[in-house]
């Protein structure tokens, strides 16, 4: 048991497992959830800007068990708020865990059958649900850590709450960047970050139009940035918003933005934005639908009750010129993802080769030169086909 002294939170207790084969005795590896709680959930926190000091505690300073813990489910588009997650919570708290008031805890529900049965209608379902620690009993001290377990602590669930969430890494090396797409990740993050600062003078909603051909990595870029900024990812296929009448389409758009406010802070990602804004029969601009989208975006700032919980609007399309001009003008920031150059293709190829355990004698520089015009999706498909061919050859098919 050690005590972490950081620039943000003094006297934070945590348990550290020391490994003798660590790269350096000066390096401390912590989970994304612990770092999120240490930095108090700040979306723009940079690890390099903070210092952490570890102090080993004596036996007399060991933390005590809390008599009770109050948890609130964090609202997210990735799981239903009315779901029953009792089994997951009990499993999580079987062994004693250190908690502090205000912490976010992430529960892995991959093996919870009840969770999947209750989440059949969720499109972007994930294997993690989040709870926020509201309080740790009547006798607890603010900012102090306590041990919590099902044997010694009474558990209370207090409704739902809105909150930033830590990214629970499921892809090796994902948070270290997107090879070949880093400049686009940086551009999108720089556009969004100022709107997440509660002291910002920006009063309107952050709107970004991200364009690029199919397979160029738009979805990967947006997902990566949302994870890094601790935002909920709420994706909507605009083709699903198209209805028989403009009034019905308007109703669907209004409902989508109502849900986005429910999940704040989040990024509502409107894919295939070019599919809305035109009359299905005549192909002419549908002014009613365009006006409805404009009104819905404005409503995000007009009806917001907490400036610390913003909603970011990101739209994606293959070609921004195909987007109705009235809709395109709603997006203040516009980013285009072009086909990667040779250096960027080399980064993508090298990353893909590591994940598929490609042969070490492969000439990656030569391959990057012969794949001019390829985008991220093309390169991954090339490796997928190569793996399939190699497997078939080994199996004698």
C-alpha positions as CSV (number, residue, x, y, z in Angstrom):
1,X,0.0,0.0,0.0
2,X,1.4,3.4,-1.0
3,X,0.4,7.0,-0.9
4,X,0.4,9.0,-4.2
5,X,1.2,12.7,-4.0
6,X,0.2,14.4,-7.2
7,X,-0.2,18.0,-8.3
8,X,-4.0,17.6,-8.3
9,X,-4.8,15.4,-5.4
10,X,-2.7,15.1,-2.3
11,X,-2.7,12.0,-0.1
12,X,-4.4,9.7,-2.6
13,X,-4.1,6.1,-1.5
14,X,-3.7,3.2,-3.9
15,X,-2.3,-0.3,-4.1
16,X,0.8,-0.8,-6.3
17,X,2.1,-4.1,-7.5
18,X,5.9,-3.9,-8.0
19,X,7.4,-6.1,-10.8
20,X,11.1,-6.9,-10.5
21,X,11.5,-6.9,-14.3
22,X,10.2,-3.4,-14.7
23,X,11.9,-1.3,-17.4
24,X,13.0,1.3,-14.9
25,X,12.6,1.8,-11.2
26,X,11.7,5.4,-11.9
27,X,8.6,4.5,-14.1
28,X,5.2,4.1,-12.6
29,X,2.5,2.4,-14.7
30,X,-1.1,3.1,-13.7
31,X,-4.4,2.3,-15.2
32,X,-6.4,4.8,-17.3
33,X,-9.1,4.8,-14.6
34,X,-6.7,5.6,-11.8
35,X,-5.2,8.4,-13.8
36,X,-8.6,9.7,-14.6
37,X,-9.5,9.9,-10.9
38,X,-6.1,11.4,-10.0
39,X,-6.6,14.2,-12.5
40,X,-10.2,14.6,-11.3
41,X,-11.5,13.7,-14.7
42,X,-10.1,16.7,-16.6
43,X,-10.5,16.0,-20.3
44,X,-7.3,17.8,-21.3
45,X,-5.0,16.4,-18.7
46,X,-1.6,15.5,-20.0
47,X,0.4,12.9,-18.2
48,X,3.7,14.7,-19.0
49,X,2.5,17.8,-17.1
50,X,2.1,16.0,-13.8
51,X,4.5,14.5,-11.3
52,X,3.7,11.6,-9.0
53,X,5.5,10.7,-5.8
54,X,5.0,7.4,-4.0
55,X,5.3,7.0,-0.3
56,X,5.1,3.6,1.4
57,X,2.7,3.6,4.3
58,X,3.3,2.1,7.7
59,X,1.0,-0.5,9.2
60,X,-0.5,2.2,11.5
61,X,-1.6,4.3,8.5
62,X,-3.5,1.6,6.8
63,X,-6.9,2.7,5.5
64,X,-10.1,1.6,7.2
65,X,-13.2,0.0,5.8
66,X,-16.2,2.3,5.0
67,X,-19.5,1.3,6.5
68,X,-21.4,2.2,3.3
69,X,-20.9,3.4,-0.2
70,X,-23.3,5.3,-2.5
71,X,-22.9,4.8,-6.2
72,X,-24.7,6.4,-9.2
73,X,-24.8,5.0,-12.6
74,X,-23.1,7.2,-15.2
75,X,-25.5,7.8,-18.1
76,X,-24.1,6.5,-21.4
77,X,-25.4,5.6,-24.9
78,X,-23.6,2.3,-24.6
79,X,-25.9,0.7,-22.0
80,X,-29.5,1.2,-20.9
81,X,-29.9,3.3,-17.7
82,X,-32.6,1.0,-16.4
83,X,-30.5,-2.1,-16.7
84,X,-29.8,-4.4,-13.8
85,X,-26.0,-4.5,-13.0
86,X,-26.2,-5.8,-9.5
87,X,-24.2,-9.0,-10.4
88,X,-21.4,-6.9,-11.9
89,X,-21.1,-4.6,-8.9
90,X,-21.0,-7.5,-6.4
91,X,-18.3,-9.2,-8.4
92,X,-16.3,-6.0,-8.6
93,X,-16.5,-5.5,-4.8
94,X,-15.9,-9.0,-3.8
95,X,-12.3,-8.2,-3.0
96,X,-11.5,-5.0,-1.0
97,X,-10.9,-1.9,-3.2
98,X,-9.8,1.6,-2.3
99,X,-12.3,4.3,-3.2
100,X,-12.5,8.0,-2.7
101,X,-15.6,10.2,-3.0
102,X,-15.9,11.4,-6.6
103,X,-14.1,8.4,-8.1
104,X,-15.4,6.8,-11.3
105,X,-15.2,3.0,-11.4
106,X,-15.4,0.9,-14.5
107,X,-17.0,-2.5,-14.4
108,X,-16.2,-5.2,-17.0
109,X,-19.5,-6.9,-17.9
110,X,-18.2,-9.1,-20.7
111,X,-19.3,-12.2,-18.8
112,X,-22.6,-10.8,-17.5
113,X,-25.4,-12.5,-19.5
114,X,-28.1,-10.3,-18.0
115,X,-26.3,-7.2,-19.3
116,X,-26.4,-8.4,-22.9
117,X,-30.0,-9.5,-22.6
118,X,-31.0,-6.0,-21.4
119,X,-28.9,-4.3,-24.1
120,X,-30.1,-5.9,-27.2
121,X,-31.4,-2.5,-28.6
122,X,-28.2,-0.7,-27.9
123,X,-26.2,-0.1,-31.2
124,X,-22.8,0.9,-29.7
125,X,-22.8,-1.5,-26.9
126,X,-19.5,-2.0,-25.0
127,X,-18.2,-4.3,-22.3
128,X,-17.8,-1.6,-19.7
129,X,-20.3,0.3,-17.5
130,X,-19.4,3.2,-15.2
131,X,-20.4,4.2,-11.8
132,X,-19.5,7.3,-9.8
133,X,-18.8,7.2,-6.0
134,X,-21.2,9.8,-4.5
135,X,-20.3,9.3,-0.9
136,X,-18.6,6.8,1.5
137,X,-20.7,6.9,4.6
138,X,-21.6,9.5,7.2
139,X,-18.3,9.3,9.1
140,X,-16.0,9.6,6.0
141,X,-13.6,12.5,5.6
142,X,-13.7,14.5,2.3
143,X,-10.8,13.4,0.0
144,X,-9.8,10.4,2.1
145,X,-9.7,6.9,0.7
146,X,-11.5,4.0,2.3
147,X,-11.6,0.3,1.7
148,X,-14.8,-1.1,0.3
149,X,-16.0,-4.7,0.0
150,X,-19.3,-6.6,0.0
151,X,-18.4,-8.2,3.3
152,X,-17.8,-5.0,5.2
153,X,-19.7,-2.3,3.3
154,X,-23.4,-1.6,2.6
155,X,-24.0,-0.7,-1.0
156,X,-26.6,1.9,-2.1
157,X,-27.4,2.8,-5.7
158,X,-28.5,6.4,-6.0
159,X,-30.0,6.9,-9.5
160,X,-28.0,8.2,-12.4
161,X,-25.5,11.0,-13.0
162,X,-23.7,12.7,-15.9
163,X,-20.0,12.6,-15.9
164,X,-16.8,12.3,-18.0
165,X,-15.5,8.8,-18.2
166,X,-12.1,7.2,-18.4
167,X,-11.2,5.2,-21.5
168,X,-10.7,1.5,-20.7
169,X,-8.1,0.3,-23.1
170,X,-9.1,-2.9,-25.0
171,X,-6.8,-2.4,-28.0
172,X,-3.0,-2.8,-27.6
173,X,-1.3,0.6,-27.9
174,X,-4.5,2.4,-28.8
175,X,-3.9,5.3,-26.5
176,X,-0.4,5.9,-27.8
177,X,-1.7,7.3,-31.1
178,X,-3.1,6.3,-34.4
179,X,-0.2,5.5,-36.8
180,X,-0.6,7.4,-40.1
181,X,-3.5,9.5,-38.7
182,X,-1.8,11.4,-35.9
183,X,-2.0,14.8,-37.6
184,X,-5.8,14.4,-38.1
185,X,-6.2,13.3,-34.5
186,X,-4.3,16.4,-33.3
187,X,-6.4,18.7,-35.6
188,X,-9.7,17.4,-34.3
189,X,-8.6,17.5,-30.7
190,X,-7.4,21.1,-31.0
191,X,-10.8,22.1,-32.4
192,X,-12.7,20.4,-29.6
193,X,-10.5,21.0,-26.6
194,X,-11.3,24.8,-26.1
195,X,-15.0,24.0,-25.8
196,X,-14.4,21.6,-22.9
197,X,-12.7,24.2,-20.8
198,X,-15.3,25.6,-18.3
199,X,-13.4,28.9,-18.3
200,X,-13.6,29.3,-22.1
201,X,-15.2,32.4,-23.6
202,X,-16.7,30.2,-26.4
203,X,-20.5,30.2,-25.9
204,X,-21.6,28.3,-29.0
205,X,-21.6,24.6,-29.7
206,X,-18.5,23.0,-31.1
207,X,-19.3,21.7,-34.6
208,X,-16.9,19.8,-36.8
209,X,-17.3,18.4,-40.3
210,X,-14.9,15.5,-41.0
211,X,-14.6,14.5,-44.6
212,X,-12.7,11.7,-46.5
213,X,-13.2,8.8,-48.7
214,X,-14.5,5.5,-47.4
215,X,-11.9,3.6,-45.3
216,X,-9.7,6.7,-44.7
217,X,-10.1,6.4,-40.9
218,X,-12.7,8.9,-40.0
219,X,-14.4,6.7,-37.4
220,X,-11.0,5.7,-35.9
221,X,-10.0,9.4,-35.6
222,X,-13.2,10.4,-33.9
223,X,-13.2,7.4,-31.6
224,X,-9.6,8.0,-30.5
225,X,-10.2,11.7,-29.8
226,X,-13.4,11.0,-27.8
227,X,-11.5,8.4,-25.7
228,X,-8.6,10.8,-25.1
229,X,-11.0,13.6,-24.1
230,X,-13.1,11.3,-21.9
231,X,-16.3,12.0,-23.9
232,X,-19.1,9.6,-24.4
233,X,-19.4,8.4,-28.1
234,X,-22.9,8.7,-29.5
235,X,-23.0,7.7,-33.1
236,X,-26.0,8.2,-35.4
237,X,-26.4,7.0,-38.9
238,X,-28.1,9.9,-40.7
239,X,-29.7,7.5,-43.2
240,X,-31.7,6.2,-40.3
241,X,-33.1,9.7,-39.8
242,X,-34.7,9.8,-43.2
243,X,-38.5,9.4,-43.1
244,X,-41.4,9.6,-45.5
245,X,-42.2,13.2,-44.7
246,X,-40.1,16.2,-43.7
247,X,-42.1,16.4,-40.4
248,X,-41.2,12.8,-39.5
249,X,-37.5,13.4,-40.3
250,X,-37.6,16.6,-38.2
251,X,-39.0,14.6,-35.3
252,X,-36.2,12.0,-35.5
253,X,-33.6,14.7,-35.5
254,X,-35.1,16.4,-32.5
255,X,-35.2,13.1,-30.6
256,X,-31.5,12.3,-31.4
257,X,-30.4,15.7,-30.0
258,X,-32.6,15.2,-26.9
259,X,-30.8,11.9,-26.3
260,X,-27.4,13.6,-26.8
261,X,-28.2,16.1,-24.0
262,X,-29.1,13.1,-21.8
263,X,-25.6,11.6,-22.3
264,X,-23.6,14.8,-21.9
265,X,-20.7,15.3,-21.9
266,X,-20.6,13.5,-25.2
267,X,-19.9,13.8,-28.9
268,X,-22.8,13.1,-31.2
269,X,-21.3,11.7,-34.4
270,X,-23.6,12.1,-37.4
271,X,-22.2,9.7,-40.0
272,X,-23.2,10.2,-43.7
273,X,-24.4,13.7,-43.1
274,X,-24.8,14.2,-46.9
275,X,-27.8,11.8,-46.8
276,X,-30.1,14.4,-45.2
277,X,-31.3,17.8,-46.3
278,X,-32.7,16.9,-49.7
279,X,-36.1,15.9,-50.8
280,X,-36.2,12.1,-51.5
281,X,-38.3,12.5,-54.7
282,X,-37.1,15.8,-56.2
283,X,-33.6,16.0,-54.9
284,X,-34.0,19.6,-54.0
285,X,-32.9,21.2,-50.7
286,X,-35.4,20.5,-47.9
287,X,-35.4,23.8,-46.0
288,X,-37.5,22.4,-43.2
289,X,-35.0,19.6,-42.4
290,X,-32.1,22.0,-42.6
291,X,-33.8,24.4,-40.3
292,X,-34.6,21.6,-37.9
293,X,-31.0,20.5,-37.7
294,X,-29.9,24.1,-37.1
295,X,-32.4,24.6,-34.4
296,X,-31.4,21.3,-32.7
297,X,-27.7,22.3,-32.7
298,X,-28.5,25.7,-31.2
299,X,-30.6,24.1,-28.6
300,X,-27.6,22.3,-27.1
301,X,-26.2,25.6,-25.9
302,X,-29.5,27.3,-25.1
303,X,-30.9,24.5,-23.0
304,X,-27.6,23.5,-21.3
305,X,-27.8,23.6,-17.5
306,X,-24.2,22.8,-16.9
307,X,-21.3,24.3,-18.9
308,X,-19.0,21.6,-17.6
309,X,-21.0,18.9,-19.5
310,X,-20.9,20.0,-23.2
311,X,-22.1,18.2,-26.3
312,X,-19.9,18.3,-29.3
313,X,-21.4,17.7,-32.8
314,X,-19.2,15.9,-35.3
315,X,-20.5,15.1,-38.8
316,X,-18.7,12.8,-41.3
317,X,-19.0,12.5,-45.0
318,X,-17.1,11.2,-48.0
319,X,-17.1,14.5,-49.9
320,X,-18.0,17.8,-48.2
321,X,-19.2,19.2,-51.5
322,X,-22.0,16.6,-51.5
323,X,-23.4,18.1,-48.3
324,X,-26.2,20.6,-48.6
325,X,-24.7,24.1,-48.3
326,X,-27.2,25.1,-45.6
327,X,-26.1,22.1,-43.5
328,X,-22.4,22.5,-44.3
329,X,-22.5,26.1,-43.1
330,X,-23.6,24.8,-39.6
331,X,-20.1,23.3,-39.0
332,X,-17.6,25.9,-38.0
333,X,-14.6,23.6,-38.2
334,X,-13.9,21.4,-41.2
335,X,-11.2,18.8,-41.5
336,X,-10.4,16.7,-44.6
337,X,-8.6,13.3,-44.4
338,X,-6.6,12.7,-47.5
339,X,-4.9,9.6,-48.6
340,X,-1.7,9.0,-46.5
341,X,1.7,9.8,-48.0
342,X,4.5,7.3,-48.1
343,X,5.7,8.0,-44.5
344,X,2.2,7.7,-43.1
345,X,1.6,4.4,-45.1
346,X,4.8,3.0,-43.6
347,X,3.5,3.8,-40.1
348,X,0.2,2.1,-40.8
349,X,1.8,-0.9,-42.4
350,X,4.3,-1.3,-39.6
351,X,1.5,-1.1,-37.0
352,X,-0.7,-3.6,-38.9
353,X,2.2,-6.1,-39.3
354,X,2.8,-6.1,-35.6
355,X,-0.8,-7.0,-34.8
356,X,-1.0,-9.9,-37.3
357,X,2.5,-11.2,-36.5
358,X,3.8,-10.7,-40.0
359,X,7.2,-12.1,-41.2
360,X,10.1,-10.1,-39.9
361,X,11.9,-10.2,-43.3
362,X,9.1,-8.2,-45.0
363,X,10.3,-5.0,-46.7
364,X,7.9,-2.5,-45.2
365,X,9.5,0.5,-47.0
366,X,9.1,-1.2,-50.4
367,X,5.5,-2.1,-49.6
368,X,4.7,1.5,-48.6
369,X,6.1,2.7,-51.9
370,X,3.9,0.3,-53.9
371,X,0.7,1.2,-52.1
372,X,0.3,4.8,-53.3
373,X,-3.3,5.9,-53.1
374,X,-4.2,3.3,-50.5
375,X,-6.1,4.5,-47.4
376,X,-6.1,2.9,-43.9
377,X,-9.0,0.5,-44.8
378,X,-7.2,-0.6,-48.0
379,X,-4.0,-1.5,-46.1
380,X,-5.9,-3.4,-43.4
381,X,-7.8,-5.3,-46.1
382,X,-4.5,-6.1,-47.8
383,X,-3.2,-7.7,-44.6
384,X,-6.4,-9.5,-44.0
385,X,-6.3,-11.1,-47.4
386,X,-2.6,-11.9,-46.9
387,X,-3.3,-13.7,-43.7
388,X,-6.2,-15.6,-45.3
389,X,-4.0,-16.7,-48.2
390,X,-1.2,-17.8,-45.9
391,X,-3.6,-19.7,-43.7
392,X,-5.2,-21.5,-46.7
393,X,-1.7,-22.4,-47.9
394,X,-0.7,-23.9,-44.6
395,X,-4.0,-25.8,-44.3
396,X,-3.6,-27.1,-47.9
397,X,-6.8,-25.5,-49.1
